[in-house]
Amino acid sequence: MSTDDESFHPLGHEWEGELEEMLDETEYDSELGMEMAQDAMRVTKGELSEAEFHEMYHDDVMEEFGVDDRPTEAAYEQAQEEQKGTATRMLEAFEGDGEESRREAMKKMGVGAAAVGLGAWGTVDDGPEADLAAANDGEDHSHEGTQLGMVIDLERCDGCLSCVTACQEENQTDQGVNWMYVLDYREPGQGADPDERGGSRQRLVRPCQHCTDAPCEKVCPTTARHTRDKDGLVLTDYDVCIGCRYCQVACPYGVNYFQWDEPDVSTDEIEEMYSDMDGDHMVDDRDRWVDSRAPRGTMSKCTMCPTRQDGHMGDEYRGTTACEEACPPEAINFGDMNDPDSKPQRYLQNVVQTRAERMVDGQSPNRENVQESYDFLEGDIELLDMEYLEDGDHDEIEAALFIQGELDEDDLTLEDEELRDVIIDILEDDDELGELEEDELESLADALIDGDDSVDNYDTALDAIDAVITTAEDGIQDVVDRYESREITPAEVEESLLILDGEEEPWVSEQGITDEETAQQALEAYAGGEASTFKLLEDIGTSPNVTYVGNEPGPEAEQVDGPVAYDDIGQTDNRKDVLDESTVGDFGVSL
């Protein structure tokens, strides 16, 4: 609830108003939720200390919820530094709260600290006051261990929504609960329609950002929303969540969902689905229910697959997420953001090189194809010995060489009926012969095999056979011509990658890529130039752990329909329906 003209929420007045209306539908204090969310964001910006925030709202939280599990060891230690006696007052405030004793309160403070991950509070360099949370001791409170997160290449994303589908299928979320959300947008001046001439399509992929300094945690009265200490994942303990929805208000990214009804898929069904794994895909290795869809009356969001990270699905799934695994263009890169050798960090080290490696995989003509083509043209190998020929092409070439008398019957690998069928297929593909009846084609095939030139259309059939060899040889020459031209082929991309990796003379010939400068230019021509990177709302101090490669949406960007509709994949885009009039601005929207 803002008292001035400026909304406290990064997504703007409209979003803030909808959040307040949403809180009004709950049994909890709407005004308290809005005020706590506003001040939680002040904490991430460095305008308010952790200890001040916790103490400021303790009495109100106790009155509203009958419990306040928010004080953490970090806040406790800071309170000691900032003002002697503050910690004592914090402990005294627990006296007589329900059945909590002073000893239990002290213990809870320690447990809460472990649950949210000590030292995970981020720092900021600007704001009205200097990072109050760390000002006293000068220590770096950033997460020093594993911090799981993602690098998402927006320029590789094709909007197929495979990630959305994979997330829903793995977690059994209800329709419209899109933990992974993909939106297309256009900037002003990009044309009336992104698919029309002059238009331009851009998109944003939005999972939970798993912030190092997450405002949603700060407002949770029960520590249901917490950071897992071992890997920095921000999770929700469904057994502890009371569904107050304060986390939804405090989140700057709009990633939270409230489970209104009984879920479509029961816990028994989920357990049965994953009966062959170590665990039930719901409880993590701390025995906390933090994975899969939420039960009725609780909050949920993207989890980044904690049971995968715990090895419950097998060691091969550690370090993976369902969305990353399902992404055809490999736009999602998941791993430890603190490890320079992790998949996401290696992607960032040379975006162009990594893109090229993925784009060229399985493409032709590759280096081996080019080398074989040179060998054939120089007479070093026979046509049938070329390994990159597809099986169908190989069979047709073998049949054609036999009909031409270039291959003895003893050297045939095709059986009699196979040979006849292949020849018929060749004849059917001919424009003129393809009009003949089936029995006429069969007779022609038999005549070609027997060398009987007395049948009708024999010469035309022989020309079709000869064309198989001519086409194959022309294709081989084309591979070499493309390699020697200014076109950047997969072969030259592979050469460039090897050169940049330090391999000596990986080029097939001097006509290819032979130096580092040309190699880098070739990769940029093939995969695009260096792209900018950004983090969503990085300036507000939440320290998000998702880095984007591509262009950040501008303040006037407008959401548009994507190439694949949510309805097309059996999903529902409730947020697009609700926010059709919104923009992506202020980074904005539509999230």
C-alpha positions as CSV (number, residue, x, y, z in Angstrom):
1,M,0.0,0.0,0.0
2,S,1.7,3.2,-1.2
3,T,1.0,6.5,0.4
4,D,2.4,8.6,-2.5
5,D,2.0,8.7,-6.3
6,E,4.8,6.1,-6.8
7,S,4.0,2.4,-6.5
8,F,6.4,0.5,-4.2
9,H,6.0,-2.6,-6.4
10,P,8.3,-2.8,-9.5
11,L,5.4,-4.0,-11.6
12,G,3.4,-0.8,-11.0
13,H,0.2,0.5,-9.6
14,E,-2.1,-1.9,-11.4
15,W,-0.3,-4.9,-10.2
16,E,-0.1,-3.5,-6.7
17,G,-3.8,-2.8,-6.7
18,E,-4.6,-6.4,-7.8
19,L,-2.3,-7.7,-5.1
20,E,-4.2,-5.7,-2.5
21,E,-7.5,-6.9,-3.8
22,M,-6.2,-10.5,-3.7
23,L,-5.2,-10.1,0.0
24,D,-8.6,-8.7,0.8
25,E,-10.0,-12.1,-0.2
26,T,-8.0,-13.9,2.5
27,E,-8.6,-14.0,6.2
28,Y,-5.4,-12.2,7.0
29,D,-4.6,-8.5,7.4
30,S,-4.2,-6.9,3.9
31,E,-2.7,-3.7,5.2
32,L,0.0,-5.6,7.1
33,G,0.8,-7.7,4.1
34,M,1.2,-4.7,1.9
35,E,3.3,-2.7,4.4
36,M,5.6,-5.7,5.1
37,A,6.1,-6.2,1.3
38,Q,7.0,-2.6,0.8
39,D,9.5,-2.6,3.7
40,A,10.9,-6.0,2.6
41,M,11.8,-4.4,-0.7
42,R,13.4,-1.5,1.3
43,V,15.6,-4.1,3.0
44,T,16.8,-5.6,-0.3
45,K,17.6,-2.0,-1.5
46,G,19.7,-1.3,1.6
47,E,17.3,1.3,3.0
48,L,16.4,-0.8,6.0
49,S,18.3,-3.3,8.1
50,E,17.2,-6.9,8.6
51,A,17.1,-6.4,12.4
52,E,15.0,-3.3,12.1
53,F,12.6,-5.0,9.7
54,H,12.1,-8.0,11.9
55,E,11.7,-6.0,15.1
56,M,9.4,-3.5,13.3
57,Y,6.8,-6.1,12.5
58,H,7.2,-8.6,15.3
59,D,4.2,-7.5,17.4
60,D,1.9,-7.1,14.5
61,V,2.8,-10.5,13.1
62,M,2.3,-12.1,16.5
63,E,-1.1,-10.5,16.8
64,E,-2.2,-11.5,13.3
65,F,-0.7,-15.1,13.1
66,G,0.0,-16.0,16.7
67,V,3.5,-16.9,15.6
68,D,6.5,-15.1,14.2
69,D,9.3,-17.4,13.0
70,R,10.9,-14.8,11.0
71,P,13.9,-13.9,13.3
72,T,17.0,-15.6,12.0
73,E,20.5,-15.9,13.3
74,A,21.6,-13.3,10.8
75,A,19.1,-10.8,12.3
76,Y,20.0,-11.9,15.8
77,E,23.7,-11.4,15.3
78,Q,23.2,-8.1,13.6
79,A,20.9,-6.9,16.4
80,Q,23.7,-7.5,18.8
81,E,26.1,-5.4,16.7
82,E,23.6,-2.6,16.1
83,Q,22.4,-2.1,19.6
84,K,23.1,-4.0,22.8
85,G,19.9,-5.4,24.3
86,T,18.0,-5.6,21.1
87,A,18.5,-9.4,20.9
88,T,17.3,-9.7,24.5
89,R,14.2,-7.8,23.6
90,M,13.6,-10.0,20.6
91,L,13.8,-13.1,22.8
92,E,11.6,-11.5,25.4
93,A,9.0,-10.9,22.8
94,F,8.6,-14.6,22.4
95,E,7.9,-15.1,26.2
96,G,4.5,-16.5,26.6
97,D,3.7,-16.7,22.8
98,G,1.7,-19.8,22.7
99,E,3.6,-22.7,24.1
100,E,7.0,-21.3,23.1
101,S,9.5,-21.0,25.9
102,R,12.6,-18.8,25.9
103,R,14.8,-21.8,25.3
104,E,12.6,-23.0,22.4
105,A,12.6,-19.5,20.9
106,M,16.4,-19.4,20.9
107,K,16.5,-22.8,19.3
108,K,14.0,-21.7,16.7
109,M,16.1,-18.8,15.8
110,G,19.0,-21.1,15.1
111,V,16.8,-23.5,13.1
112,G,15.3,-20.7,11.1
113,A,18.8,-19.5,10.2
114,A,19.8,-22.9,8.9
115,A,16.6,-23.2,6.9
116,V,17.0,-19.9,5.1
117,G,20.8,-20.2,4.5
118,L,23.1,-18.1,6.5
119,G,25.1,-15.4,4.7
120,A,22.6,-15.5,1.8
121,W,21.6,-11.9,2.2
122,G,22.8,-9.9,-0.8
123,T,24.4,-6.4,-0.8
124,V,23.8,-3.3,-2.8
125,D,26.0,-0.4,-3.7
126,D,23.4,2.3,-3.8
127,G,20.2,3.5,-2.2
128,P,19.5,6.2,0.4
129,E,21.6,4.4,3.0
130,A,24.6,2.1,2.7
131,D,23.7,-1.6,3.1
132,L,22.8,-1.5,6.7
133,A,22.7,-5.2,7.0
134,A,26.5,-5.5,6.5
135,A,27.7,-2.1,7.5
136,N,28.9,-2.9,11.0
137,D,31.3,-5.8,10.3
138,G,32.2,-5.1,6.7
139,E,31.9,-8.8,5.8
140,D,30.6,-10.1,2.5
141,H,27.3,-11.9,3.3
142,S,26.8,-13.2,-0.2
143,H,26.3,-16.9,-0.6
144,E,29.8,-18.4,-0.7
145,G,28.8,-22.0,-1.4
146,T,26.7,-23.6,-4.1
147,Q,24.1,-21.2,-5.6
148,L,21.9,-22.9,-8.2
149,G,20.5,-20.8,-10.9
150,M,20.2,-20.4,-14.7
151,V,21.5,-18.6,-17.7
152,I,18.7,-18.3,-20.3
153,D,19.5,-17.3,-23.8
154,L,16.5,-15.4,-25.0
155,E,17.9,-15.2,-28.6
156,R,17.9,-19.0,-28.7
157,C,14.4,-19.4,-27.3
158,D,11.9,-20.2,-30.1
159,G,8.7,-19.9,-28.0
160,C,7.8,-23.5,-28.4
161,L,6.6,-23.7,-24.7
162,S,8.3,-27.1,-24.3
163,C,9.7,-25.9,-21.0
164,V,6.2,-25.0,-19.8
165,T,4.8,-28.4,-20.6
166,A,7.8,-30.2,-19.1
167,C,7.4,-28.3,-15.8
168,Q,3.7,-29.0,-15.6
169,E,4.2,-32.7,-16.4
170,E,7.0,-33.2,-13.8
171,N,5.3,-31.3,-11.0
172,Q,1.6,-32.1,-11.8
173,T,0.5,-28.5,-11.4
174,D,-3.0,-27.5,-12.3
175,Q,-4.0,-25.6,-15.4
176,G,-2.9,-22.0,-15.3
177,V,-0.3,-22.6,-12.6
178,N,2.6,-21.8,-14.9
179,W,5.8,-22.0,-12.7
180,M,7.6,-21.5,-16.0
181,Y,6.2,-18.7,-18.0
182,V,7.2,-17.6,-21.5
183,L,5.9,-14.3,-23.0
184,D,6.4,-12.6,-26.3
185,Y,6.5,-8.8,-26.5
186,R,7.3,-6.1,-28.9
187,E,8.9,-2.7,-28.4
188,P,7.4,0.5,-29.8
189,G,8.2,1.0,-33.5
190,Q,8.7,-2.7,-34.2
191,G,5.6,-3.0,-36.4
192,A,2.0,-3.8,-35.9
193,D,2.6,-7.5,-35.9
194,P,5.9,-9.3,-35.1
195,D,5.2,-11.7,-37.9
196,E,4.7,-9.0,-40.5
197,R,7.4,-7.2,-42.5
198,G,9.1,-4.7,-40.3
199,G,8.0,-6.5,-37.2
200,S,10.3,-8.0,-34.6
201,R,9.5,-10.7,-32.1
202,Q,11.2,-10.8,-28.7
203,R,10.4,-12.9,-25.7
204,L,11.1,-13.3,-22.0
205,V,11.3,-16.6,-20.1
206,R,10.4,-16.3,-16.5
207,P,10.9,-18.9,-13.9
208,C,11.4,-18.0,-10.2
209,Q,14.6,-16.0,-9.9
210,H,15.6,-17.8,-6.7
211,C,17.0,-14.5,-5.3
212,T,19.9,-14.5,-2.9
213,D,18.1,-11.8,-0.9
214,A,14.4,-12.8,-1.5
215,P,11.8,-10.4,-0.2
216,C,9.2,-13.2,-0.2
217,E,11.2,-14.9,2.6
218,K,11.3,-11.8,4.7
219,V,7.5,-11.5,5.0
220,C,6.7,-15.2,5.6
221,P,5.6,-15.5,9.3
222,T,6.2,-19.3,9.4
223,T,9.5,-19.7,7.4
224,A,7.6,-21.8,5.0
225,R,9.3,-19.7,2.3
226,H,12.9,-20.3,2.9
227,T,16.3,-20.7,1.2
228,R,17.8,-24.2,1.2
229,D,21.3,-23.8,2.7
230,K,23.1,-26.4,0.6
231,D,22.3,-24.9,-2.8
232,G,20.5,-21.6,-2.4
233,L,17.1,-22.7,-3.8
234,V,14.2,-20.7,-2.5
235,L,11.5,-23.2,-1.6
236,T,8.1,-23.4,0.1
237,D,7.5,-26.0,2.8
238,Y,3.9,-26.9,2.1
239,D,3.5,-28.5,5.6
240,V,4.3,-25.1,7.2
241,C,2.7,-22.7,4.7
242,I,-0.6,-21.1,5.9
243,G,-1.5,-19.5,2.6
244,C,-1.4,-15.9,3.8
245,R,-0.1,-14.9,0.4
246,Y,2.3,-12.3,1.8
247,C,5.1,-13.8,-0.3
248,Q,3.0,-13.2,-3.4
249,V,2.8,-9.5,-2.6
250,A,6.5,-9.1,-1.7
251,C,7.8,-10.9,-4.8
252,P,8.9,-8.3,-7.4
253,Y,8.7,-10.9,-10.2
254,G,5.1,-12.2,-9.9
255,V,6.0,-15.9,-9.8
256,N,3.8,-17.1,-7.0
257,Y,0.5,-19.0,-7.3
258,F,-2.1,-19.8,-4.6
259,Q,-3.7,-23.3,-4.8
260,W,-7.4,-22.4,-4.5
261,D,-8.9,-25.9,-4.9
262,E,-7.9,-29.5,-4.3
263,P,-5.2,-30.3,-6.8
264,D,-6.1,-32.2,-9.9
265,V,-3.5,-34.8,-9.1
266,S,-3.4,-36.4,-5.6
267,T,-0.3,-37.1,-3.6
268,D,-1.0,-40.8,-3.9
269,E,-1.0,-40.4,-7.7
270,I,2.3,-38.5,-7.6
271,E,3.9,-41.1,-5.4
272,E,2.7,-43.8,-7.8
273,M,4.1,-41.9,-10.8
274,Y,7.5,-41.8,-9.2
275,S,7.4,-45.2,-7.5
276,D,10.6,-46.3,-9.3
277,M,12.7,-43.5,-7.8
278,D,14.3,-43.0,-4.4
279,G,11.6,-40.8,-2.8
280,D,8.2,-39.6,-3.8
281,H,9.1,-36.4,-5.8
282,M,7.6,-34.4,-3.0
283,V,9.9,-34.5,0.0
284,D,13.6,-33.4,-0.3
285,D,16.5,-34.9,1.6
286,R,15.7,-32.8,4.6
287,D,12.4,-34.5,4.8
288,R,10.5,-31.3,4.0
289,W,7.6,-31.2,1.5
290,V,9.0,-28.7,-1.0
291,D,8.6,-30.3,-4.4
292,S,5.7,-31.0,-6.9
293,R,2.4,-29.2,-6.9
294,A,1.1,-27.5,-3.7
295,P,-1.8,-28.8,-1.6
296,R,-4.9,-26.7,-1.3
297,G,-4.6,-23.4,0.5
298,T,-0.8,-23.0,0.1
299,M,1.6,-21.1,-2.1
300,S,3.7,-22.5,-4.9
301,K,6.2,-21.4,-7.5
302,C,9.1,-22.7,-9.6
303,T,11.4,-24.9,-7.4
304,M,14.2,-25.7,-9.8
305,C,13.6,-29.4,-9.1
306,P,15.1,-30.0,-5.6
307,T,14.4,-33.8,-5.7
308,R,16.5,-34.0,-8.9
309,Q,19.3,-32.1,-7.2
310,D,19.1,-34.5,-4.2
311,G,19.5,-37.5,-6.5
312,H,16.1,-39.0,-5.9
313,M,15.6,-39.5,-9.6
314,G,19.1,-40.9,-10.0
315,D,22.5,-39.3,-10.2
316,E,22.2,-38.6,-13.9
317,Y,19.4,-36.1,-13.1
318,R,21.5,-34.1,-10.6
319,G,22.3,-30.7,-12.0
320,T,19.3,-30.7,-14.3
321,T,15.8,-29.3,-14.4
322,A,12.7,-30.5,-16.3
323,C,12.5,-27.3,-18.3
324,E,16.2,-27.3,-19.3
325,E,16.0,-31.0,-20.3
326,A,13.0,-30.3,-22.5
327,C,14.3,-27.2,-24.3
328,P,14.9,-28.1,-28.0
329,P,17.2,-25.1,-28.8
330,E,19.0,-25.5,-25.4
331,A,18.3,-22.0,-24.4
332,I,18.2,-22.9,-20.6
333,N,21.5,-23.6,-18.8
334,F,21.2,-24.7,-15.2
335,G,23.9,-25.1,-12.6
336,D,26.0,-23.6,-9.9
337,M,26.2,-19.8,-10.5
338,N,29.2,-19.7,-8.1
339,D,31.2,-22.2,-10.1
340,P,33.2,-20.8,-13.0
341,D,33.3,-24.3,-14.6
342,S,29.5,-24.9,-14.4
343,K,27.3,-25.1,-17.4
344,P,25.7,-21.6,-17.0
345,Q,29.0,-19.9,-16.3
346,R,30.8,-21.5,-19.2
347,Y,27.9,-20.4,-21.4
348,L,28.5,-16.8,-20.3
349,Q,32.2,-17.0,-20.8
350,N,31.8,-17.1,-24.6
351,V,28.2,-16.9,-25.6
352,V,28.9,-17.0,-29.3
353,Q,31.2,-20.0,-29.1
354,T,28.7,-22.0,-26.9
355,R,25.8,-21.1,-29.2
356,A,27.8,-22.2,-32.2
357,E,28.7,-25.6,-30.6
358,R,25.0,-26.3,-30.0
359,M,23.8,-25.0,-33.4
360,V,26.3,-27.0,-35.4
361,D,25.7,-30.3,-33.6
362,G,24.4,-32.8,-36.0
363,Q,24.5,-30.4,-39.0
364,S,26.1,-31.0,-42.3
365,P,28.3,-30.7,-44.2
366,N,30.7,-31.1,-41.2
367,R,34.4,-31.5,-41.3
368,E,34.2,-35.3,-41.9
369,N,31.7,-34.7,-44.8
370,V,34.1,-32.2,-46.4
371,Q,37.1,-34.4,-46.0
372,E,35.2,-37.4,-47.6
373,S,34.1,-35.1,-50.4
374,Y,37.7,-34.1,-51.1
375,D,38.8,-37.7,-51.0
376,F,36.1,-38.8,-53.5
377,L,36.9,-36.0,-55.9
378,E,40.6,-36.9,-55.7
379,G,39.8,-40.6,-56.4
380,D,40.9,-41.8,-53.0
381,I,37.5,-43.4,-52.1
382,E,34.6,-44.9,-54.0
383,L,31.1,-43.4,-53.9
384,L,29.7,-46.3,-51.9
385,D,32.4,-46.0,-49.3
386,M,31.3,-42.5,-48.3
387,E,30.1,-42.8,-44.7
388,Y,27.9,-39.7,-44.6
389,L,25.5,-41.0,-47.3
390,E,22.1,-41.7,-45.7
391,D,20.9,-45.3,-45.9
392,G,18.3,-44.6,-48.6
393,D,20.8,-42.7,-50.8
394,H,23.3,-45.6,-50.3
395,D,20.8,-48.1,-51.5
396,E,19.8,-46.1,-54.5
397,I,23.4,-45.5,-55.5
398,E,24.1,-49.3,-55.1
399,A,21.2,-50.2,-57.3
400,A,22.1,-47.5,-59.9
401,L,25.8,-48.7,-60.1
402,F,24.6,-52.3,-60.6
403,I,22.3,-51.3,-63.5
404,Q,25.1,-49.2,-65.0
405,G,27.4,-52.3,-64.8
406,E,29.7,-50.6,-62.4
407,L,29.0,-53.1,-59.6
408,D,29.0,-56.9,-59.9
409,E,26.1,-59.0,-58.7
410,D,28.4,-60.7,-56.1
411,D,29.1,-57.3,-54.6
412,L,25.5,-56.4,-54.1
413,T,24.3,-56.0,-50.5
414,L,20.7,-55.7,-51.5
415,E,18.6,-58.9,-51.8
416,D,16.7,-59.5,-55.1
417,E,13.4,-58.1,-53.8
418,E,15.1,-55.2,-52.1
419,L,16.9,-54.3,-55.3
420,R,13.7,-54.4,-57.3
421,D,11.9,-52.2,-54.7
422,V,14.7,-49.6,-54.7
423,I,14.6,-49.4,-58.5
424,I,10.8,-48.9,-58.5
425,D,11.2,-46.1,-55.9
426,I,13.8,-44.4,-58.2
427,L,11.4,-44.7,-61.2
428,E,8.4,-43.4,-59.1
429,D,10.4,-40.2,-58.3
430,D,10.9,-39.4,-62.0
431,D,8.4,-36.8,-63.2
432,E,7.5,-38.7,-66.4
433,L,7.7,-42.3,-65.1
434,G,5.9,-41.5,-61.9
435,E,2.7,-41.3,-64.0
436,L,2.9,-45.0,-65.0
437,E,0.8,-47.7,-63.4
438,E,2.3,-49.9,-60.7
439,D,2.5,-52.9,-63.0
440,E,4.3,-50.9,-65.7
441,L,6.9,-49.7,-63.2
442,E,7.4,-53.3,-62.0
443,S,8.0,-54.4,-65.6
444,L,10.5,-51.5,-66.2
445,A,12.4,-52.5,-63.0
446,D,12.6,-56.1,-64.2
447,A,13.8,-55.0,-67.6
448,L,16.5,-52.8,-66.1
449,I,17.7,-55.7,-63.9
450,D,17.7,-58.1,-66.9
451,G,19.1,-55.5,-69.4
452,D,16.0,-55.9,-71.7
453,D,15.9,-52.7,-73.6
454,S,12.9,-53.7,-75.7
455,V,10.3,-52.5,-73.3
456,D,8.7,-49.1,-73.5
457,N,10.2,-46.2,-71.6
458,Y,13.5,-48.2,-71.2
459,D,15.7,-45.2,-72.1
460,T,13.8,-42.9,-69.9
461,A,14.2,-45.4,-67.0
462,L,17.9,-45.6,-67.7
463,D,18.2,-41.8,-67.5
464,A,16.4,-41.9,-64.1
465,I,19.0,-44.4,-62.9
466,D,21.9,-42.3,-64.3
467,A,20.4,-39.3,-62.5
468,V,20.9,-41.0,-59.1
469,I,24.7,-41.0,-59.7
470,T,24.8,-37.6,-61.2
471,T,22.9,-36.1,-58.3
472,A,25.1,-37.7,-55.7
473,E,28.3,-36.5,-57.5
474,D,26.9,-33.0,-57.9
475,G,26.0,-33.0,-54.2
476,I,29.6,-34.0,-53.3
477,Q,31.0,-31.2,-55.5
478,D,28.6,-28.8,-53.9
479,V,29.9,-29.6,-50.4
480,V,33.4,-28.7,-51.5
481,D,32.2,-25.6,-53.4
482,R,30.3,-24.3,-50.3
483,Y,33.4,-25.0,-48.1
484,E,35.6,-23.0,-50.5
485,S,33.2,-20.2,-50.9
486,R,32.5,-17.3,-48.5
487,E,29.6,-19.2,-47.0
488,I,30.1,-20.3,-43.4
489,T,29.4,-24.0,-43.3
490,P,29.1,-26.3,-40.3
491,A,32.6,-27.7,-41.3
492,E,34.1,-24.2,-40.9
493,V,32.3,-23.7,-37.6
494,E,33.8,-26.9,-36.3
495,E,37.2,-25.8,-37.5
496,S,36.8,-22.4,-35.8
497,L,35.8,-24.0,-32.5
498,L,38.8,-26.3,-32.6
499,I,41.1,-23.4,-33.4
500,L,39.8,-21.3,-30.5
501,D,40.2,-24.4,-28.3
502,G,43.9,-24.4,-29.2
503,E,44.0,-27.4,-31.6
504,E,46.7,-27.1,-34.3
505,E,45.7,-27.1,-37.9
506,P,42.2,-28.6,-37.7
507,W,41.2,-27.3,-41.1
508,V,40.4,-29.7,-43.9
509,S,42.2,-27.5,-46.4
510,E,43.7,-24.0,-46.6
511,Q,40.4,-22.9,-48.1
512,G,38.8,-23.3,-44.7
513,I,39.3,-21.4,-41.4
514,T,43.0,-21.2,-40.5
515,D,43.5,-18.4,-37.8
516,E,41.8,-17.2,-34.6
517,E,40.6,-13.9,-35.9
518,T,38.8,-15.5,-38.8
519,A,37.5,-18.2,-36.5
520,Q,35.9,-15.7,-34.2
521,Q,34.4,-13.9,-37.2
522,A,33.1,-17.1,-38.6
523,L,31.4,-18.0,-35.3
524,E,29.8,-14.6,-35.1
525,A,28.5,-14.8,-38.6
526,Y,27.0,-18.3,-37.9
527,A,25.7,-17.8,-34.4
528,G,25.3,-14.1,-34.1
529,G,27.5,-11.5,-32.5
530,E,28.1,-11.0,-28.8
531,A,24.9,-10.4,-26.9
532,S,24.2,-8.3,-23.9
533,T,23.2,-9.9,-20.5
534,F,21.0,-8.7,-17.8
535,K,19.2,-9.8,-14.6
536,L,15.6,-8.8,-14.0
537,L,15.2,-5.9,-11.6
538,E,18.9,-6.2,-10.6
539,D,18.9,-2.7,-9.3
540,I,16.4,-3.4,-6.4
541,G,18.9,-5.6,-4.6
542,T,17.3,-9.0,-4.6
543,S,20.3,-10.6,-6.3
544,P,18.4,-12.8,-8.7
545,N,20.1,-16.0,-9.8
546,V,18.8,-16.1,-13.3
547,T,21.0,-14.3,-15.9
548,Y,19.5,-13.5,-19.3
549,V,21.4,-13.3,-22.6
550,G,19.6,-10.9,-25.0
551,N,17.7,-7.7,-24.8
552,E,15.9,-6.5,-21.6
553,P,12.3,-5.4,-22.2
554,G,11.9,-1.7,-22.3
555,P,9.4,0.3,-20.2
556,E,7.0,0.6,-23.1
557,A,7.2,-3.0,-24.4
558,E,3.8,-4.6,-25.0
559,Q,3.0,-8.3,-24.6
560,V,1.8,-10.0,-27.8
561,D,0.7,-13.5,-28.7
562,G,3.6,-16.0,-29.1
563,P,4.1,-18.5,-32.0
564,V,2.6,-21.3,-29.8
565,A,-0.5,-20.5,-27.7
566,Y,-0.8,-22.0,-24.3
567,D,-4.1,-23.5,-25.4
568,D,-2.2,-25.4,-28.1
569,I,-0.3,-27.3,-25.5
570,G,-3.2,-27.9,-23.2
571,Q,-2.2,-25.2,-20.8
572,T,-3.9,-22.0,-19.7
573,D,-2.4,-18.5,-19.8
574,N,-4.5,-16.9,-17.1
575,R,-2.1,-14.1,-16.7
576,K,-2.2,-13.1,-20.3
577,D,-6.0,-12.9,-20.1
578,V,-5.9,-10.8,-17.0
579,L,-3.1,-8.5,-18.1
580,D,-3.9,-8.0,-21.8
581,E,-4.0,-4.2,-21.2
582,S,-0.7,-4.2,-19.3
583,T,2.8,-3.7,-20.6
584,V,6.1,-5.4,-19.9
585,G,7.3,-2.0,-18.6
586,D,9.2,-1.1,-15.6
587,F,10.7,-4.1,-16.5
588,G,7.1,-4.6,-16.1
589,V,4.2,-6.7,-16.4
590,S,2.7,-9.2,-17.2
591,L,4.5,-11.7,-15.2
